[in-house]
Amino acid sequence: MIQFYPRALRRKKQETKNVYSSSDSYTTLFKDKPFWIWDKAQHVTAFDATNGNCCFNHIVGLPESEKTGIKNPMFDYEQIIFENIFKFQTLPNGKEDPKNRHVWVKKATGLGITEFILRLMLWLCTRNDDFKNCQMCVVVGPKEEIAIGLVKRMKRILEQVNIYVENRATTLILNDVEIQAFPSNHLASYRGLTAPRFIFLDEGDFFKKNDIQDVRDTTERYITKSKPYIVIVSTPNKPDLLFQMIEKEPENVCIYNRLFFNYEWGIDKMFTREEIEIQKASPSFDREYDLKYAGKIGNVFSELQIKEAIRLGELYKDLPLNQYTHHFGACDPGWAKTTPVYIGELLKPQQVFRINYYEGFEKSTPEVVATHIFNVSRRYINLKWFIDGSDRGFVNTLKRIFDEPDWDGGNTDDIDLNNVKIIPVNFTKEHKQLLEHAFLLLASGKVAIPAKYDRLLTALRTAQATEWNLDKEETVNDDDLDDFRLMLRKVYFGKKA
């Protein structure tokens, strides 16, 4: 494995380096050099024959681990990415495969793939003049500092061979190729590019929800204009964002070659087995290292509280349904995404509230969900439904099926819970109180959640709030958490439910 220049050779190279500027020709340094020689035996031979000037990465210096200081070669997973970027295929009808030049990479944190793509872009600029007078783009999260940071990284790579490029903080011009970095929430200049030939979306699953479609539309619009290479890379974030959107597309529709690299690809390369075992204790391990959509760890419910709820859920999950106690159901409709329906049961002898039913409806209609709620209600003698009152039409669809008078949208405090089964809740008024009440019950060990209700558990783990005001942008499965709050609305121990 080639990792280091021999010490004497490094001294010799440093003594003979020349200083370049952005307008100089790069032909003497990088002309026709490969990015990396993937065959190890051939690489060793070429390395010795050229005094270390065998490929772009040995010329500029191998990537150095910030953690260990070790210089790393290109790894097998990077070869797979490289080959997919430059793979060219035709369809049986003779037309170009729409996946050509388009790569989507879902990866574990710490694999060094961002550095790899930045180096690849620099190599394409300097190996020949194919990209002259064209543009390359990097689109990052919604902060300009991130864009500035990536451009600085590219400049630092060049500075290792005394190439100093002085441009704007978010721009680098190299061999007449303009490389620009754009925050995902400021895309006006990105939309106006003339001929981008390489587009890199870095950590694309962390773009703000409102920016995702705009970023994707703008990026893919250039396909017919300049046929760019498009590389989308990210550690997974929450469900229903950019990465899951692309991942769920049928193979015959998706225009990306989809690649998956979890932590196992990096063992004995970027991290040790011992480091992975330590990381497995973290609640964020599945998302950061094992490609699960989960979101950031929240600040409302602690992992200790959630584990206790799961323990109680597993302990009581096989208890038969008790028809002589209170049952509460909830539905917070989200017609453009998953509409969750939950039911829970008050276990008075055990002094806990047990979640015992879930059904999710993907992009469904009020009539379908209302009919399901009515049908499942037939299994219960004493079941009340708490519904988000912001959708008055859905509330009244339910009331008609249950043969109850329409709700006029008035004060929900005046509703007599003893005489109706469908109870609208004023979320705007009660949302903070409901979250605090749910927290107190869970923190007191009064909620039992069997492990199979993973959507709800993810919602609890990622719940972010400020002064009991839930941040739905950051909370995964926020509608499931709203159902949870609604179910617990009238759950009290030592008081009448």
C-alpha positions in Angstrom: 0.0 0.0 0.0 1.4 3.4 -1.0 0.9 5.9 1.7 4.0 8.1 2.1 6.7 9.7 0.1 10.1 8.4 1.3 11.5 11.0 3.6 14.5 11.8 1.4 12.2 12.1 -1.7 9.9 14.5 0.1 12.9 16.8 0.9 14.0 16.6 -2.8 10.5 17.4 -4.0 10.2 20.4 -1.7 13.5 21.8 -2.8 12.5 21.6 -6.5 8.9 22.9 -6.4 8.0 25.9 -8.5 5.5 28.6 -7.6 2.5 28.8 -10.0 -0.3 31.3 -10.3 -3.8 30.9 -11.5 -2.9 32.0 -15.0 0.1 29.7 -15.5 0.1 26.5 -17.6 -0.3 23.3 -15.5 0.9 21.1 -18.3 4.4 20.5 -16.8 3.0 19.4 -13.4 -0.3 17.6 -14.1 -0.5 17.0 -17.9 -2.0 13.6 -18.7 -1.4 12.3 -15.2 -4.0 9.8 -14.0 -6.0 10.7 -10.9 -4.8 7.5 -9.2 -3.4 4.2 -10.5 -5.8 1.6 -9.1 -3.6 -1.4 -9.8 -1.2 -1.5 -6.8 1.6 -3.3 -8.6 1.5 -0.8 -11.5 1.3 2.1 -9.1 4.4 1.0 -7.2 6.3 0.7 -10.5 5.1 4.1 -11.8 5.8 5.7 -8.4 9.4 4.6 -8.5 9.9 5.5 -12.2 8.6 9.0 -11.8 10.1 9.9 -8.4 6.6 10.1 -7.0 5.1 12.1 -9.8 3.0 9.1 -10.9 -0.5 10.5 -10.4 -2.4 13.6 -9.3 -2.7 12.5 -5.7 0.9 11.7 -5.2 1.9 15.0 -6.8 -0.2 17.1 -4.4 0.2 14.8 -1.5 -2.1 12.1 -0.2 -5.1 13.0 1.9 -4.2 13.3 5.6 -6.4 12.1 8.4 -7.2 15.0 10.7 -7.6 12.4 13.5 -4.4 10.4 13.1 -2.2 12.5 10.8 -1.7 9.4 8.6 -1.7 9.9 4.8 -4.1 7.6 3.1 -4.2 6.2 -0.4 -7.4 6.0 -2.4 -9.6 3.1 -1.1 -11.7 0.5 -2.8 -15.0 2.4 -2.3 -13.5 5.5 -3.9 -12.6 3.4 -6.9 -16.2 2.3 -7.2 -17.3 6.0 -7.1 -14.7 6.9 -9.7 -15.7 4.1 -12.1 -19.4 5.0 -11.8 -18.8 8.7 -12.4 -16.9 7.9 -15.7 -18.9 4.9 -16.7 -20.6 5.2 -20.0 -23.4 2.8 -21.1 -25.9 2.6 -23.9 -29.4 1.2 -23.7 -30.6 -1.7 -25.8 -32.2 0.8 -28.2 -28.8 2.4 -28.7 -29.5 5.6 -26.8 -27.3 6.9 -24.0 -28.2 5.6 -20.5 -29.6 8.6 -18.6 -27.6 7.4 -15.6 -24.3 8.2 -17.3 -22.3 10.8 -15.4 -24.8 10.9 -12.5 -23.9 9.3 -9.1 -25.7 9.4 -5.8 -23.7 8.3 -2.8 -25.2 7.5 0.6 -22.3 7.1 3.0 -21.2 6.8 6.6 -19.5 9.7 8.2 -15.7 9.9 8.2 -15.0 8.0 4.9 -13.3 11.0 3.3 -15.6 11.1 0.3 -15.9 14.9 0.2 -12.2 15.2 0.1 -12.1 12.6 -2.7 -14.6 14.5 -4.8 -12.9 17.9 -4.3 -9.6 16.3 -5.5 -11.3 14.8 -8.5 -12.6 18.2 -9.5 -9.1 19.7 -9.3 -7.7 16.9 -11.3 -10.3 17.4 -14.1 -9.3 21.1 -14.2 -5.6 20.4 -14.6 -5.0 17.1 -16.4 -5.8 18.7 -19.8 -7.8 21.6 -21.3 -11.1 19.7 -21.7 -12.9 21.8 -19.1 -11.4 25.2 -20.0 -13.9 28.1 -20.1 -16.4 26.0 -18.3 -17.8 25.9 -14.8 -17.9 23.6 -11.9 -20.2 23.9 -8.9 -20.4 22.8 -5.3 -23.8 23.2 -3.6 -23.6 22.9 0.2 -25.9 23.5 3.2 -27.6 26.8 4.0 -24.6 28.6 5.3 -22.0 30.6 3.3 -19.3 29.6 5.8 -19.6 26.0 4.6 -19.2 27.1 1.0 -16.1 29.2 1.9 -14.7 26.2 3.9 -14.9 23.8 0.9 -13.2 26.3 -1.4 -10.4 26.8 1.2 -9.9 23.0 1.3 -9.4 22.9 -2.5 -6.9 25.8 -2.3 -5.0 24.1 0.5 -4.6 21.0 -1.7 -3.0 23.1 -4.4 -0.8 25.0 -1.9 1.0 21.7 -1.1 2.7 22.1 -4.5 3.0 25.9 -4.2 0.0 26.7 -6.4 -1.6 29.8 -4.8 -5.0 30.9 -6.3 -6.4 34.2 -5.1 -10.1 34.5 -6.0 -13.2 35.3 -4.0 -13.9 33.3 -0.9 -16.4 31.1 -2.7 -14.7 31.0 -6.1 -11.6 29.3 -7.4 -10.4 29.8 -11.0 -8.0 27.1 -12.1 -6.7 26.6 -15.7 -9.6 28.9 -16.9 -12.1 26.7 -15.1 -14.3 28.6 -12.6 -15.2 26.5 -9.6 -18.0 28.1 -7.4 -19.5 27.1 -4.2 -23.2 28.0 -3.4 -25.2 27.8 -0.2 -28.4 25.8 -0.9 -30.6 28.7 0.2 -29.0 31.3 -2.2 -29.3 29.8 -5.7 -29.9 32.9 -7.9 -26.3 32.8 -9.3 -26.4 29.0 -9.5 -29.5 29.2 -11.7 -27.7 31.6 -14.1 -24.7 29.5 -15.0 -23.9 29.1 -18.6 -22.2 25.7 -19.0 -21.5 23.8 -15.7 -19.6 20.6 -16.5 -19.4 19.2 -12.9 -21.9 19.6 -10.1 -21.2 18.4 -6.6 -24.0 18.4 -4.0 -22.3 17.9 -0.7 -24.3 16.6 2.4 -27.4 17.1 0.3 -29.6 15.4 2.8 -29.0 18.4 5.2 -30.4 21.0 2.8 -33.4 22.8 4.3 -36.7 21.1 3.3 -37.9 24.2 1.4 -34.7 24.3 -0.7 -34.6 20.7 -1.8 -36.9 20.8 -4.8 -35.3 24.1 -6.0 -31.8 22.6 -5.8 -32.8 19.4 -7.6 -34.7 21.2 -10.3 -31.9 23.6 -11.0 -29.3 20.9 -11.0 -31.1 18.5 -13.3 -32.1 21.3 -15.7 -28.4 21.5 -16.7 -28.4 17.9 -17.9 -29.8 18.9 -21.3 -27.9 22.2 -21.4 -24.3 21.1 -20.7 -24.4 17.3 -19.8 -22.6 17.8 -16.5 -21.2 15.2 -14.2 -23.5 15.2 -11.2 -22.3 13.8 -7.9 -24.7 13.9 -4.9 -23.1 12.8 -1.6 -24.4 12.7 2.0 -24.7 11.0 5.3 -28.4 10.3 5.7 -30.5 12.7 7.7 -34.3 12.5 8.1 -36.9 10.6 6.1 -38.7 12.3 3.2 -35.8 14.6 2.3 -33.6 14.6 -0.8 -31.8 11.3 -0.2 -34.8 9.1 0.6 -36.7 10.9 -2.3 -34.1 9.6 -4.7 -33.6 6.3 -3.0 -37.3 5.4 -3.3 -37.4 6.1 -7.0 -37.9 3.0 -9.2 -34.8 1.9 -11.0 -36.3 2.5 -14.4 -37.1 6.1 -13.4 -34.1 7.2 -11.4 -31.3 9.0 -13.3 -28.6 8.2 -10.8 -26.3 5.3 -10.2 -27.0 4.7 -6.5 -24.1 3.7 -4.2 -24.2 2.7 -0.6 -21.2 2.7 1.8 -21.8 2.1 5.5 -19.2 2.0 8.2 -18.0 -1.5 7.2 -16.3 -0.1 4.2 -14.1 2.1 6.4 -13.0 -0.5 9.0 -9.2 -0.8 9.1 -9.0 2.2 6.7 -10.6 5.3 8.1 -11.4 3.9 11.6 -10.5 0.9 13.7 -12.9 -1.8 14.9 -12.5 -0.6 18.4 -13.6 2.9 17.4 -16.7 1.5 15.8 -17.6 -0.5 18.9 -17.4 2.6 20.9 -19.6 4.5 18.4 -22.2 1.8 18.5 -23.2 3.0 22.0 -24.3 6.3 20.6 -28.0 6.8 19.7 -26.8 8.5 16.5 -24.8 5.4 15.3 -27.5 4.1 12.9 -27.7 7.4 11.1 -24.0 8.5 11.2 -22.5 5.1 10.4 -25.2 2.6 9.2 -27.2 4.6 6.6 -30.4 4.8 8.5 -32.7 7.9 8.2 -33.1 9.2 11.7 -32.3 12.9 12.0 -30.4 14.6 14.8 -30.7 13.6 18.4 -33.4 15.8 20.0 -33.4 17.8 23.2 -36.9 16.9 24.6 -36.9 13.3 25.6 -33.7 11.6 26.9 -32.5 8.2 25.6 -32.8 6.9 29.2 -36.5 7.8 29.2 -37.1 6.3 25.8 -35.4 3.1 26.7 -37.6 2.8 29.8 -40.7 3.3 27.7 -39.5 0.5 25.4 -38.8 -1.8 28.4 -42.3 -1.3 29.7 -43.7 -1.7 26.2 -42.0 -5.1 25.8 -43.0 -6.1 29.3 -46.7 -5.4 28.7 -47.1 -5.9 24.9 -48.7 -9.3 25.2 -51.4 -8.3 27.7 -54.9 -8.9 26.2 -57.0 -5.9 25.3 -59.0 -4.7 28.3 -62.4 -3.4 27.0 -63.3 -2.0 30.4 -60.6 0.7 30.5 -60.0 3.9 28.6 -58.7 3.8 25.0 -57.5 6.9 23.2 -56.8 7.2 19.5 -55.2 10.0 17.6 -54.7 11.2 14.0 -52.8 14.2 12.9 -53.4 14.2 9.1 -50.6 14.9 6.7 -52.1 14.2 3.3 -48.9 15.0 1.3 -46.9 12.5 3.4 -47.6 9.7 5.9 -50.8 10.1 8.0 -50.3 8.1 11.2 -53.1 6.6 13.2 -52.4 5.4 16.8 -54.4 3.9 19.6 -53.3 3.5 23.3 -54.7 1.9 26.3 -54.8 3.0 30.0 -53.5 0.1 32.1 -54.7 1.1 35.5 -53.3 -1.8 37.6 -49.8 -1.2 36.1 -50.2 2.6 36.1 -49.0 3.1 32.5 -50.4 4.1 29.2 -49.6 1.4 26.6 -49.4 2.2 22.8 -51.0 -0.9 21.2 -51.9 0.1 17.6 -50.5 1.9 14.6 -51.4 2.2 10.9 -49.8 4.6 8.5 -51.4 5.9 5.3 -49.0 7.1 2.5 -50.4 10.2 0.7 -54.0 9.0 1.3 -57.3 10.8 1.3 -59.5 11.9 4.2 -62.2 9.5 3.2 -59.9 6.5 3.2 -58.4 7.3 6.6 -61.8 8.2 8.1 -63.2 4.8 7.0 -60.3 3.0 8.5 -60.7 4.8 11.8 -64.4 3.9 11.9 -63.7 0.2 11.1 -60.9 -0.2 13.7 -63.2 1.5 16.3 -65.5 -1.5 16.1 -63.0 -3.6 18.1 -63.3 -1.3 21.1 -66.1 -0.5 23.5 -64.6 2.6 25.0 -62.5 4.5 22.4 -62.2 8.3 22.0 -60.4 9.9 19.0 -58.4 13.1 19.3 -58.0 14.8 16.0 -56.0 17.9 15.0 -58.7 20.5 14.6 -56.8 22.5 12.0 -58.4 20.2 9.4 -62.0 20.9 10.1 -63.1 19.1 6.9 -61.4 15.8 8.1 -63.0 16.2 11.5 -66.5 16.5 10.0 -65.8 13.6 7.6 -65.2 11.5 10.7 -68.2 12.9 12.6 -70.5 12.0 9.7 -69.2 8.4 9.6 -69.7 8.1 13.3 -73.1 9.7 13.0 -72.2 12.7 15.1 -73.2 16.4 14.5 -70.8 18.5 12.4 -68.3 20.6 14.3 -68.7 24.3 13.6 -65.0 25.0 14.2 -65.8 26.7 17.5 -64.2 26.4 21.0 -63.0 22.9 21.5 -63.1 23.4 25.3 -66.9 23.3 25.2 -67.0 19.8 23.7 -68.6 17.2 26.1 -66.2 14.2 25.9 -68.8 11.9 27.3 -71.2 12.3 24.4 -68.9 12.1 21.3 -66.1 9.9 20.0 -64.5 12.4 17.7 -62.8 15.2 19.6 -61.1 18.1 17.7 -58.1 19.7 19.5 -57.0 23.2 19.1 -53.3 22.6 18.4 -52.4 26.2 18.0 -53.6 26.8 21.6 -52.6 23.6 23.3 -49.4 22.4 21.5 -46.9 23.6 24.2 -49.0 22.2 27.0 -49.4 18.9 25.2 -45.7 18.5 24.7 -44.9 19.3 28.3 -47.6 16.9 29.5 -46.2 14.1 27.2 -42.7 14.7 28.5 -43.8 14.5 32.2 -45.6 11.2 31.6 -42.7 9.7 29.7 -40.2 11.0 32.3 -42.2 9.5 35.1 -42.2 6.0 33.5 -45.9 6.1 32.7 -45.8 5.3 29.0 -45.2 1.9 27.5 -44.1 1.7 23.8 -43.3 -1.7 22.3 -40.1 -1.6 20.1 -42.0 -2.3 16.9 -43.4 1.3 16.9 -40.2 2.5 15.4 -41.6 5.6 13.7 -42.8 7.0 17.1 -39.6 6.1 18.8 -37.6 8.0 16.1 -39.9 11.0 16.6 -39.2 10.9 20.3 -35.4 10.6 19.8 -35.3 13.5 17.4 -37.8 15.9 19.0 -36.3 19.4 19.1 -38.1 22.1 21.0 -37.6 25.6 22.5 -39.7 26.3 25.6 -42.0 23.4 24.6 -42.5 24.8 21.1 -41.7 21.8 18.8 -39.4 22.5 15.9 -41.1 20.4 13.2 -38.3 21.2 10.7 -35.8 19.2 12.8 -38.2 16.6 14.3 -38.4 13.4 12.3 -42.0 12.0 11.9 -43.4 15.1 13.6 -47.0 13.9 12.8 -46.4 10.7 14.8 -45.2 12.9 17.7 -48.4 15.0 17.4 -50.5 11.8 17.6 -48.5 10.8 20.7 -49.3 14.2 22.3 -53.0 13.9 21.4 -53.3 10.4 22.8 -51.9 11.5 26.1 -54.1 14.6 26.3 -56.5 13.1 28.9 -54.1 10.6 30.5 -53.7 11.3 34.2 -52.9 9.0 37.1 -54.7 9.6 40.3 -57.2 11.6 38.4 -60.2 10.8 36.2 -59.1 10.3 32.6 
